[in-house]
């Protein structure tokens, strides 16, 4: 599992916990204020970020850490899962009052007084966000769920170099996509859950990982032990 996936996994695990108003910021697994949630999620992935956010903006706050030490963006389309997202009632990006964890695009997880930890859309006072460190992982990290067997496709499917629809497709020498057609079968060694899809995984003749998204009425037959 990649760094970004670990951050998001923690945030999802915390959904339903209450909002915390104490100086400590909360108790893991029970209550969180907004910055305690982000701090804990990053710590779960082995990363350390400033603990506080909000009225104390300045050297050491999470928003300024992204701006000065990381990769600040203002277009939600450029946000990646695990990025920090910031909000300002005044619209001033240098005076932010709230932080959440991006799920990519317009979706996030945050902790608020009237709802605790929840998933929702970015709202109007969003002023920017991003990755808080110079090293910005693309996070093609993935975790294989072992399941040796055969899948039979029900439609034409591309072969990708990573479990993402943004990853390059395999092509032939003329630049045409190499695909599996309806009715064709593929021996696989497991599945990967990533980017909203279930991917069949196998190792190609080159020795490199290959991925095919599964959808529709794909049939899977487990190999005999």
HELIX and SHEET records of a PDB file:
HELIX    1   1 UNK A    3  UNK A   14  1                                  12    
HELIX    2   2 UNK A   34  UNK A   44  1                                  11    
HELIX    3   3 UNK A   62  UNK A   69  1                                   8    
HELIX    4   4 UNK A   76  UNK A   78  5                                   3    
SHEET    1   A 3 UNK A  18  UNK A  19  0                                        
SHEET    2   A 3 UNK A  31  UNK A  32  1                                        
SHEET    3   A 3 UNK A  26  UNK A  27 -1                                        
SHEET    1   B 6 UNK A  71  UNK A  73  0                                        
SHEET    2   B 6 UNK A 126  UNK A 131 -1                                        
SHEET    3   B 6 UNK A  84  UNK A  87 -1                                        
SHEET    4   B 6 UNK A  98  UNK A 104 -1                                        
SHEET    5   B 6 UNK A 107  UNK A 112 -1                                        
SHEET    6   B 6 UNK A 116  UNK A 121 -1                                        
SHEET    1   C 5 UNK A 209  UNK A 214  0                                        
SHEET    2   C 5 UNK A 197  UNK A 203 -1                                        
SHEET    3   C 5 UNK A 185  UNK A 194 -1                                        
SHEET    4   C 5 UNK A 144  UNK A 152 -1                                        
SHEET    5   C 5 UNK A 219  UNK A 222 -1                                        
SHEET    1   D 2 UNK A 157  UNK A 158  0                                        
SHEET    2   D 2 UNK A 179  UNK A 180 -1                                        
END                                                                             
